Amino acid sequence: MHALDVLGDPVRRRILELLADGERAAGEISAVVQEEFGISQPGVSQHLRVLRDNGFATVRAQGTRRLYAVDPAPLREVDRWLDRYRHFWNQHLDALGTEIARGKRERRVREAESSPSSPSSPSSPSSPSSLTSPPPGAGADTGP
């Protein structure tokens, strides 16, 4: 079976997603997949077998449990195959990254402009308190 045929199935892709986080017991994988896809335990076992038989997953026994893990070798082969096509999307992804950065920068500028500025010093002519009340001691004769 070709690697893309193996990865073309959403159940097998989901199993690989689960295994990408680390080794998992067959029962744990089965429980997640049964709940998300509504397939039986034997059906999940078949998908695990396809992954194992095609080199995408490894299995080891630990007592009565079977622990599955990703075998990265076939995924590296898929990655090499995809290299030929990356130029179709890398430029677009770079442009998207630029637009996201531009949007974040513009948002920071807008937030900085709309946020209340720090209080002005009392001697500042634009300070509201300097326009409405005289400085302390002004206008009052406190001398002898």
N, CA and C atoms as a LAMMPS dump frame, in Angstrom:
ITEM: TIMESTEP
0
ITEM: NUMBER OF ATOMS
432
ITEM: BOX BOUNDS ff ff ff
-5.0000000000000000e+02 5.0000000000000000e+02
-5.0000000000000000e+02 5.0000000000000000e+02
-5.0000000000000000e+02 5.0000000000000000e+02
ITEM: ATOMS id mol type element x y z
1 1 1 N 0.857 -1.178 0
2 1 2 C 0 0 0
3 1 3 C 0.901 1.238 0
4 2 1 N 0.58 2.205 -0.816
5 2 2 C 1.336 3.446 -0.902
6 2 3 C 1.098 4.278 0.361
7 3 1 N 2.111 5.04 0.763
8 3 2 C 2.027 5.836 1.986
9 3 3 C 0.819 6.768 1.984
10 4 1 N 0.537 7.379 0.836
11 4 2 C -0.607 8.293 0.789
12 4 3 C -1.928 7.546 0.889
13 5 1 N -1.964 6.299 0.463
14 5 2 C -3.169 5.491 0.662
15 5 3 C -3.378 5.226 2.154
16 6 1 N -2.288 4.949 2.847
17 6 2 C -2.37 4.716 4.29
18 6 3 C -2.837 5.989 4.99
19 7 1 N -2.246 7.119 4.622
20 7 2 C -2.57 8.392 5.277
21 7 3 C -3.883 8.995 4.787
22 8 1 N -4.418 8.465 3.693
23 8 2 C -5.66 8.998 3.146
24 8 3 C -6.883 8.716 4.004
25 9 1 N -6.775 7.77 4.905
26 9 2 C -7.912 7.42 5.753
27 9 3 C -7.923 8.294 7.009
28 10 1 N -9.033 8.968 7.309
29 10 2 C -9.081 9.858 8.472
30 10 3 C -8.884 9.138 9.8
31 11 1 N -9.306 7.895 9.895
32 11 2 C -9.12 7.141 11.142
33 11 3 C -7.637 6.899 11.377
34 12 1 N -6.932 6.495 10.334
35 12 2 C -5.491 6.246 10.493
36 12 3 C -4.734 7.537 10.767
37 13 1 N -5.156 8.623 10.126
38 13 2 C -4.51 9.918 10.435
39 13 3 C -4.735 10.287 11.892
40 14 1 N -5.936 10.052 12.394
41 14 2 C -6.228 10.367 13.803
42 14 3 C -5.383 9.508 14.736
43 15 1 N -5.223 8.246 14.404
44 15 2 C -4.393 7.359 15.226
45 15 3 C -2.958 7.891 15.253
46 16 1 N -2.455 8.308 14.1
47 16 2 C -1.099 8.867 14.066
48 16 3 C -1.002 10.158 14.875
49 17 1 N -2.05 10.962 14.848
50 17 2 C -2.067 12.173 15.678
51 17 3 C -1.957 11.803 17.159
52 18 1 N -2.693 10.792 17.562
53 18 2 C -2.63 10.342 18.957
54 18 3 C -1.233 9.837 19.299
55 19 1 N -0.641 9.093 18.385
56 19 2 C 0.681 8.521 18.634
57 19 3 C 1.787 9.575 18.565
58 20 1 N 1.535 10.677 17.885
59 20 2 C 2.537 11.743 17.795
60 20 3 C 2.849 12.321 19.172
61 21 1 N 1.905 12.216 20.092
62 21 2 C 2.116 12.709 21.457
63 21 3 C 2.876 11.715 22.315
64 22 1 N 3.133 10.537 21.793
65 22 2 C 3.88 9.521 22.534
66 22 3 C 3.194 8.167 22.458
67 23 1 N 3.877 7.201 22.999
68 23 2 C 3.404 5.819 22.997
69 23 3 C 2.047 5.72 23.71
70 24 1 N 1.159 4.911 23.143
71 24 2 C -0.169 4.705 23.734
72 24 3 C -0.565 3.246 23.665
73 25 1 N -1.35 2.855 24.645
74 25 2 C -1.872 1.487 24.668
75 25 3 C -2.966 1.342 23.621
76 26 1 N -3.07 0.127 23.062
77 26 2 C -4.084 -0.146 22.044
78 26 3 C -5.481 0.175 22.559
79 27 1 N -5.762 -0.168 23.809
80 27 2 C -7.085 0.106 24.385
81 27 3 C -7.386 1.593 24.462
82 28 1 N -6.382 2.379 24.779
83 28 2 C -6.552 3.834 24.857
84 28 3 C -6.844 4.409 23.471
85 29 1 N -6.091 3.963 22.477
86 29 2 C -6.31 4.401 21.09
87 29 3 C -7.711 4.003 20.648
88 30 1 N -8.063 2.762 20.934
89 30 2 C -9.359 2.236 20.534
90 30 3 C -10.5 3.04 21.139
91 31 1 N -10.39 3.384 22.411
92 31 2 C -11.455 4.139 23.077
93 31 3 C -11.671 5.494 22.414
94 32 1 N -10.583 6.196 22.101
95 32 2 C -10.701 7.52 21.466
96 32 3 C -11.313 7.385 20.079
97 33 1 N -10.791 6.464 19.299
98 33 2 C -11.25 6.312 17.919
99 33 3 C -12.698 5.821 17.867
100 34 1 N -13.055 4.904 18.753
101 34 2 C -14.448 4.428 18.787
102 34 3 C -15.399 5.58 19.089
103 35 1 N -15.021 6.432 20.039
104 35 2 C -15.893 7.553 20.397
105 35 3 C -15.981 8.578 19.267
106 36 1 N -14.856 8.894 18.653
107 36 2 C -14.843 9.941 17.628
108 36 3 C -15.414 9.488 16.286
109 37 1 N -15.223 8.201 15.939
110 37 2 C -15.63 7.733 14.61
111 37 3 C -16.768 6.721 14.644
112 38 1 N -17.09 6.228 15.832
113 38 2 C -18.188 5.277 15.942
114 38 3 C -17.91 3.931 15.305
115 39 1 N -16.664 3.52 15.278
116 39 2 C -16.34 2.199 14.724
117 39 3 C -16.04 1.229 15.861
118 40 1 N -16.107 -0.027 15.551
119 40 2 C -15.924 -1.066 16.571
120 40 3 C -14.448 -1.245 16.925
121 41 1 N -14.213 -1.937 18.024
122 41 2 C -12.845 -2.236 18.448
123 41 3 C -12.114 -3.065 17.398
124 42 1 N -12.758 -4.091 16.797
125 42 2 C -12.073 -4.819 15.727
126 42 3 C -11.723 -3.917 14.529
127 43 1 N -12.576 -2.944 14.258
128 43 2 C -12.293 -1.991 13.175
129 43 3 C -11.056 -1.158 13.485
130 44 1 N -10.942 -0.705 14.734
131 44 2 C -9.759 0.06 15.157
132 44 3 C -8.524 -0.825 15.045
133 45 1 N -8.654 -2.095 15.455
134 45 2 C -7.53 -3.026 15.368
135 45 3 C -7.058 -3.189 13.928
136 46 1 N -7.991 -3.196 12.993
137 46 2 C -7.62 -3.306 11.577
138 46 3 C -6.796 -2.091 11.136
139 47 1 N -7.208 -0.902 11.565
140 47 2 C -6.466 0.315 11.206
141 47 3 C -5.073 0.294 11.84
142 48 1 N -4.984 -0.16 13.075
143 48 2 C -3.67 -0.277 13.724
144 48 3 C -2.788 -1.262 12.953
145 49 1 N -3.402 -2.339 12.482
146 49 2 C -2.647 -3.343 11.726
147 49 3 C -2.126 -2.763 10.415
148 50 1 N -2.955 -1.979 9.721
149 50 2 C -2.522 -1.346 8.468
150 50 3 C -1.343 -0.416 8.741
151 51 1 N -1.437 0.376 9.81
152 51 2 C -0.326 1.272 10.162
153 51 3 C 0.944 0.484 10.48
154 52 1 N 0.778 -0.578 11.225
155 52 2 C 1.924 -1.425 11.611
156 52 3 C 2.515 -2.129 10.39
157 53 1 N 1.676 -2.734 9.575
158 53 2 C 2.146 -3.486 8.405
159 53 3 C 2.833 -2.594 7.374
160 54 1 N 2.462 -1.31 7.34
161 54 2 C 3.054 -0.389 6.376
162 54 3 C 4.163 0.47 6.984
163 55 1 N 4.551 0.122 8.198
164 55 2 C 5.704 0.764 8.816
165 55 3 C 5.456 2.091 9.495
166 56 1 N 4.212 2.526 9.604
167 56 2 C 3.923 3.813 10.226
168 56 3 C 3.87 3.737 11.744
169 57 1 N 3.69 2.545 12.271
170 57 2 C 3.597 2.37 13.719
171 57 3 C 4.365 1.121 14.13
172 58 1 N 4.861 1.187 15.346
173 58 2 C 5.507 0.015 15.944
174 58 3 C 4.666 -0.395 17.137
175 59 1 N 4.816 -1.648 17.526
176 59 2 C 4.08 -2.142 18.683
177 59 3 C 5.024 -2.969 19.537
178 60 1 N 4.847 -2.856 20.849
179 60 2 C 5.61 -3.69 21.772
180 60 3 C 4.68 -4.147 22.885
181 61 1 N 4.976 -5.319 23.385
182 61 2 C 4.16 -5.877 24.459
183 61 3 C 4.701 -5.402 25.796
184 62 1 N 3.773 -5.074 26.671
185 62 2 C 4.117 -4.764 28.061
186 62 3 C 3.079 -5.492 28.914
187 63 1 N 3.449 -6.682 29.33
188 63 2 C 2.472 -7.531 30.01
189 63 3 C 1.4 -7.927 29.019
190 64 1 N 0.147 -7.632 29.381
191 64 2 C -0.96 -7.966 28.486
192 64 3 C -1.314 -6.797 27.562
193 65 1 N -0.666 -5.68 27.751
194 65 2 C -0.968 -4.494 26.929
195 65 3 C -0.083 -4.46 25.69
196 66 1 N -0.603 -3.846 24.643
197 66 2 C 0.157 -3.6 23.419
198 66 3 C 0.318 -2.09 23.301
199 67 1 N 1.58 -1.651 23.3
200 67 2 C 1.872 -0.217 23.229
201 67 3 C 2.319 0.148 21.822
202 68 1 N 1.63 1.128 21.249
203 68 2 C 1.915 1.577 19.885
204 68 3 C 2.671 2.902 19.928
205 69 1 N 3.537 3.083 18.934
206 69 2 C 4.288 4.321 18.78
207 69 3 C 4.442 4.609 17.291
208 70 1 N 4.687 5.875 16.96
209 70 2 C 4.922 6.265 15.565
210 70 3 C 6.311 5.804 15.156
211 71 1 N 6.413 5.271 13.958
212 71 2 C 7.713 5.025 13.338
213 71 3 C 7.895 6.162 12.331
214 72 1 N 8.849 7.062 12.562
215 72 2 C 8.961 8.256 11.715
216 72 3 C 9.507 8.007 10.315
217 73 1 N 10.089 6.847 10.042
218 73 2 C 10.715 6.607 8.736
219 73 3 C 9.759 6.826 7.559
220 74 1 N 8.565 6.23 7.541
221 74 2 C 7.679 6.462 6.389
222 74 3 C 7.198 7.911 6.312
223 75 1 N 7.087 8.567 7.442
224 75 2 C 6.672 9.975 7.419
225 75 3 C 7.768 10.841 6.81
226 76 1 N 9.032 10.482 7.046
227 76 2 C 10.131 11.208 6.408
228 76 3 C 10.087 10.99 4.896
229 77 1 N 9.724 9.788 4.469
230 77 2 C 9.591 9.518 3.032
231 77 3 C 8.487 10.376 2.42
232 78 1 N 7.369 10.494 3.109
233 78 2 C 6.268 11.346 2.636
234 78 3 C 6.742 12.791 2.579
235 79 1 N 7.482 13.219 3.591
236 79 2 C 8.005 14.586 3.631
237 79 3 C 8.927 14.844 2.441
238 80 1 N 9.787 13.894 2.127
239 80 2 C 10.675 14.035 0.956
240 80 3 C 9.852 14.12 -0.337
241 81 1 N 8.812 13.316 -0.433
242 81 2 C 7.954 13.351 -1.61
243 81 3 C 7.275 14.715 -1.73
244 82 1 N 6.858 15.267 -0.598
245 82 2 C 6.176 16.565 -0.602
246 82 3 C 7.121 17.721 -0.942
247 83 1 N 8.425 17.548 -0.753
248 83 2 C 9.392 18.604 -1.066
249 83 3 C 9.196 19.148 -2.479
250 84 1 N 8.875 18.276 -3.398
251 84 2 C 8.685 18.675 -4.786
252 84 3 C 7.546 19.681 -4.946
253 85 1 N 6.613 19.674 -4.009
254 85 2 C 5.41 20.5 -4.124
255 85 3 C 5.376 21.671 -3.154
256 86 1 N 6.335 21.764 -2.259
257 86 2 C 6.322 22.821 -1.238
258 86 3 C 6.313 24.223 -1.823
259 87 1 N 6.954 24.404 -2.955
260 87 2 C 7.014 25.747 -3.537
261 87 3 C 5.622 26.291 -3.858
262 88 1 N 4.652 25.407 -4.001
263 88 2 C 3.295 25.857 -4.277
264 88 3 C 2.675 26.58 -3.089
265 89 1 N 3.083 26.211 -1.876
266 89 2 C 2.459 26.846 -0.715
267 89 3 C 3.416 27.621 0.179
268 90 1 N 4.715 27.386 0.101
269 90 2 C 5.629 28.099 0.999
270 90 3 C 5.555 29.607 0.826
271 91 1 N 5.515 30.078 -0.413
272 91 2 C 5.432 31.51 -0.651
273 91 3 C 4.139 32.077 -0.054
274 92 1 N 3.055 31.349 -0.209
275 92 2 C 1.777 31.794 0.343
276 92 3 C 1.813 31.796 1.864
277 93 1 N 2.442 30.791 2.454
278 93 2 C 2.552 30.74 3.909
279 93 3 C 3.447 31.864 4.429
280 94 1 N 4.517 32.172 3.702
281 94 2 C 5.372 33.302 4.092
282 94 3 C 4.588 34.606 4.036
283 95 1 N 3.791 34.779 2.979
284 95 2 C 2.973 35.987 2.852
285 95 3 C 1.942 36.059 3.969
286 96 1 N 1.355 34.927 4.315
287 96 2 C 0.4 34.89 5.425
288 96 3 C 1.09 35.296 6.722
289 97 1 N 2.29 34.779 6.959
290 97 2 C 3.051 35.153 8.158
291 97 3 C 3.316 36.64 8.209
292 98 1 N 3.641 37.237 7.065
293 98 2 C 3.871 38.684 6.994
294 98 3 C 2.601 39.445 7.341
295 99 1 N 1.467 39.009 6.788
296 99 2 C 0.193 39.683 7.062
297 99 3 C -0.204 39.554 8.534
298 100 1 N 0.034 38.419 9.118
299 100 2 C -0.277 38.231 10.541
300 100 3 C 0.58 39.162 11.38
301 101 1 N 1.865 39.238 11.076
302 101 2 C 2.766 40.132 11.819
303 101 3 C 2.339 41.582 11.647
304 102 1 N 1.943 41.962 10.428
305 102 2 C 1.499 43.337 10.169
306 102 3 C 0.24 43.64 10.985
307 103 1 N -0.686 42.701 11.003
308 103 2 C -1.923 42.897 11.775
309 103 3 C -1.645 43.033 13.265
310 104 1 N -0.739 42.218 13.794
311 104 2 C -0.386 42.313 15.216
312 104 3 C 0.246 43.665 15.523
313 105 1 N 1.135 44.116 14.636
314 105 2 C 1.805 45.406 14.84
315 105 3 C 0.771 46.538 14.812
316 106 1 N -0.138 46.52 13.842
317 106 2 C -1.166 47.568 13.749
318 106 3 C -2.073 47.559 14.973
319 107 1 N -2.402 46.38 15.482
320 107 2 C -3.237 46.285 16.674
321 107 3 C -2.523 46.885 17.893
322 108 1 N -1.221 46.584 18.021
323 108 2 C -0.464 47.162 19.147
324 108 3 C -0.438 48.679 19.062
325 109 1 N -0.253 49.225 17.853
326 109 2 C -0.23 50.68 17.671
327 109 3 C -1.581 51.275 18.032
328 110 1 N -2.671 50.642 17.559
329 110 2 C -4.02 51.141 17.877
330 110 3 C -4.285 51.098 19.374
331 111 1 N -3.887 49.988 20.013
332 111 2 C -4.1 49.86 21.462
333 111 3 C -3.286 50.894 22.223
334 112 1 N -2.073 51.165 21.78
335 112 2 C -1.232 52.159 22.439
336 112 3 C -1.831 53.552 22.277
337 113 1 N -2.415 53.829 21.111
338 113 2 C -3.022 55.138 20.871
339 113 3 C -4.318 55.324 21.644
340 114 1 N -5.06 54.253 21.849
341 114 2 C -6.355 54.374 22.513
342 114 3 C -6.27 54.182 24.024
343 115 1 N -5.159 53.674 24.525
344 115 2 C -5.05 53.469 25.972
345 115 3 C -4.759 54.799 26.65
346 116 1 N -5.264 54.988 27.904
347 116 2 C -5.014 56.238 28.616
348 116 3 C -3.518 56.406 28.844
349 117 1 N -3.054 57.627 28.546
350 117 2 C -1.629 57.883 28.723
351 117 3 C -1.336 58.136 30.189
352 118 1 N -0.071 58.093 30.53
353 118 2 C 0.318 58.323 31.919
354 118 3 C -0.004 59.754 32.295
355 119 1 N -0.334 60.014 33.56
356 119 2 C -0.715 61.368 33.978
357 119 3 C 0.423 62.344 33.716
358 120 1 N 0.042 63.563 33.283
359 120 2 C 1.037 64.591 33.012
360 120 3 C 1.536 65.157 34.323
361 121 1 N 2.704 65.728 34.268
362 121 2 C 3.24 66.342 35.483
363 121 3 C 2.453 67.594 35.8
364 122 1 N 2.369 68.013 37.071
365 122 2 C 1.56 69.173 37.449
366 122 3 C 2.012 70.447 36.775
367 123 1 N 3.263 70.564 36.38
368 123 2 C 3.73 71.791 35.753
369 123 3 C 3.419 71.829 34.27
370 124 1 N 2.896 70.756 33.742
371 124 2 C 2.578 70.701 32.327
372 124 3 C 1.366 71.565 32.044
373 125 1 N 1.441 72.417 31.026
374 125 2 C 0.298 73.28 30.72
375 125 3 C -0.921 72.501 30.263
376 126 1 N -0.763 71.304 29.771
377 126 2 C -1.922 70.542 29.331
378 126 3 C -2.552 69.75 30.459
379 127 1 N -1.95 69.794 31.649
380 127 2 C -2.498 69.071 32.776
381 127 3 C -3.786 69.728 33.226
382 128 1 N -4.875 68.976 33.348
383 128 2 C -6.152 69.569 33.748
384 128 3 C -6.051 70.265 35.104
385 129 1 N -5.294 69.735 36.032
386 129 2 C -5.23 70.359 37.354
387 129 3 C -4.524 71.7 37.296
388 130 1 N -3.577 71.909 36.383
389 130 2 C -2.882 73.188 36.303
390 130 3 C -3.759 74.249 35.663
391 131 1 N -4.805 73.859 34.947
392 131 2 C -5.686 74.821 34.315
393 131 3 C -6.838 75.239 35.22
394 132 1 N -7.196 74.452 36.198
395 132 2 C -8.387 74.745 37
396 132 3 C -8.085 75.243 38.395
397 133 1 N -6.931 74.952 38.92
398 133 2 C -6.649 75.429 40.277
399 133 3 C -5.226 75.952 40.352
400 134 1 N -5.025 76.969 41.173
401 134 2 C -3.69 77.545 41.286
402 134 3 C -2.766 76.591 42.038
403 135 1 N -1.447 76.716 41.838
404 135 2 C -0.522 75.881 42.569
405 135 3 C -0.634 76.13 44.062
406 136 1 N -0.243 75.213 44.889
407 136 2 C -0.358 75.374 46.34
408 136 3 C 0.369 76.632 46.801
409 137 1 N -0.304 77.412 47.657
410 137 2 C 0.276 78.63 48.231
411 137 3 C 0.118 79.85 47.355
412 138 1 N -0.335 79.719 46.128
413 138 2 C -0.495 80.875 45.245
414 138 3 C -1.754 81.647 45.635
415 139 1 N -1.646 82.946 45.697
416 139 2 C -2.807 83.774 45.992
417 139 3 C -3.114 83.898 47.438
418 140 1 N -2.498 83.172 48.304
419 140 2 C -2.766 83.276 49.75
420 140 3 C -1.568 83.916 50.391
421 141 1 N -1.804 84.94 51.156
422 141 2 C -0.72 85.621 51.837
423 141 3 C -0.473 84.956 53.158
424 142 1 N 0.652 84.284 53.297
425 142 2 C 0.949 83.586 54.527
426 142 3 C 2.061 84.262 55.294
427 143 1 N 2.485 85.454 54.834
428 143 2 C 3.602 86.145 55.487
429 143 3 C 3.174 86.858 56.737
430 144 1 N 4.139 87.395 57.524
431 144 2 C 3.817 88.08 58.788
432 144 3 C 3.142 89.385 58.661
